[in-house]
Amino acid sequence: MAKDAGEDRPAPKAKAKRTAKAAKAPARPYERPRGGEARMVSDLVPEIGRAAFRKFGFVQSSVVSRWREIVGDKLADVTQPAMIRFPAGQKAGGTLHLTISGAHAPMLQHVAPDIIGAVNRFFGYAAVAQVRMTHGQVTPAAPVQPPAMLKPVPAELGDSLRDIGDPELRTVLERMAAGLAATPKLPRIS
């Protein structure tokens, strides 16, 4: 009978293990999953290149990426911004260094005030006071392609949207319906 009474009670080692396990596993606080949402590479490029652009004199990397918008197609084909140098301790009155291809320098000397004005309009203040030009190889950027025209909304979708009173909301919904009805295209990687 003594053996039966001993079997009913758990062994002291097993009981110690169970209590240690229960005490050792506290609840872990919630951690956000790594990585987060997927982001487009074009959104990351300004963040990645910011340190390199500052090292070479660009306060904003968008001057390089949006050069075609700043000066126009004709000038963007023959010029490329190299750097902007500011006087010590200032962020105004800088010198814009341009790389120019071919024999375009004489023509660009006459257009330099227009380039200065366009860059200053982009910055929103008198960031550039003069332009320095050097000859070099300019790789023309691909021209910006306008977005594809939207297809007309199918008749069956247009009838259901006519009941919407707000014209702006109706236009947005028509465009969304047209986008959903269009066949998806694979992105072009070049």
N, C-alpha and C positions, 0 to 999 in steps of 0.2 A: 504494500500500500504506500509505502514511502516513495516508491518509484513513481506511482501514479500521480501523487501530489507534486512531485518535481517536474513531471512532464507538462502539467497545466501551466506552470509558471515559465515565462521565457527565460532563456539563459541571460545572465547579466551582460555579456558581451553584445548579444543581438539587440538588447534593449538600448544599450549605450549607442550603438550604431544608428538606430532609428531616431533617437533624440538628436544626435549630432547632425544627421541629414536634414531634419526638419529645421534646426536652428541655423544651419549653414547656407540654406538657399533663400536669401531675401529676394524680394521682387526687384527686377532690374528696371530702371527708369526707361521711358520710351526714347529711342534714338531714331532720328530721321534717317531713312535709307540713303545710302551713298549715291552720289551722282545727281540726284534730282531729275528734273525734266530734261528731255533731249532739247538741245539748242542748235540753231543753225551756225555753221562755221563763220558765216559773214557777221554774225553778232559777236563772235569771240575775237575776231581779228583785231579790232581796235584795242581791245583790252590786252592782247598778247603783244602787239607791236608798239604799245604806248611808250615803254621804256626805251626801246631802240629809236623811236622817232624823236623822243626828247633828247637823247644823246646826240643826234645829228642835227638838232636845231629846230625840230618841229614841235610846237606846243600842242597842236592838234593834228592827229594823223589824218583827219578828214580833208585837209588841204591837199594831200597827195591823192587820196581816193576819189575826191570830188573835183579834181583839177579841170576836167572837161566841162563841168557845170559852171565853174567859176569864171573861166576865160573864154569858153566857147569852143566849138569844134575846130575851127581853122587854126587857132593858136595852140590848142591842145595837141594837134598833130605834129607840131614842130618844136614844142617846148615841153619841159618837164621840170617841176620844182626839185631842187637839190637840198636846200636848207634855208632856214630863216635865222639870221644872227641878230640878236638884240644887243644894245649897249649894256654894259655891266650894271646889273641891278634894276633894269627896266624891262617892261614888256610892251613898249611902244617905240616907234621910230626905228624899226629894224631894217635889215637889208635882206631882200629876197634874192637868193642865188638860183638862177635858172640855167638848165642845160639846154642848148639850142642845137638843132641839127642843120647841117648844110649852110647855105649862105643867107640865112634868114635874119642874121644879127642886124644888118643895117635897117631892115624894115621894122624889126622889133624895137629898135632904139626910138623910133617915132611913136610906137604904140605903148612904150613903157609907162607913161602916165595913166593910160587906160587900164593896164594890168595892175598897177598900184591901186587904182580906184576900185577895181573888181575885188582884189584880195581884201582891201579894207572894208568893203561892203560885206564880204563874207564873215570877217571877224567881228564887225560891228563897231570898230574903233580904228584909229590910225595906227595900226600895228606895223605897217610897212611904209618906209619913207623913200627907199631907193631900190633899184634893181641892178644886180650884177649878172652879166651873161658870160657863159663859157661854152665853147663848142664841145660837142660830144654826141654820142649815139643816143637817140631818143627812140624808145620803143613805143609806137602808138598804141594806146589802149583801145580795146574793142569799143565801138560806139554803143551807146546805151540804146537798147531796143525798147520801143514803146510797148505797153501791154497789149495783148491780143484783144481784138474787139469782141465784145460779148455777143453771143448768138441770140436771136430773138427768142423770147419766152414762148414755149409751146402753148397752143391755144387752151389746152385743158388746165394748165396752171394759171394762165392769165385770167380766166373766168372766175376762179376761186379767189383771186387777189383783188378783183374789182370792188368787192364789198368793203375793203379797208379804206377808211376815210382819210387818213394821213398820207399825203402823196410821197413824202420822204420815206416813210416806213414801207410803203408799197414798192417803191423803187429798190430799196435794200432787199426786200424779200424776193423780188423778181430776179435780181442779180444773184442772190444766193441759190434760187431754184435753177437758174441757168448754169451756175457753176456745178451744182450737184448733177444736173442732167448731162453735162459734158463728159466725154470719155476721159478717164485719167491718163495723163501722159507721163512717161518716165522722165526723170530729170536728165538733162544732157550734161555729160561730164566730158570736159575737153582738156 
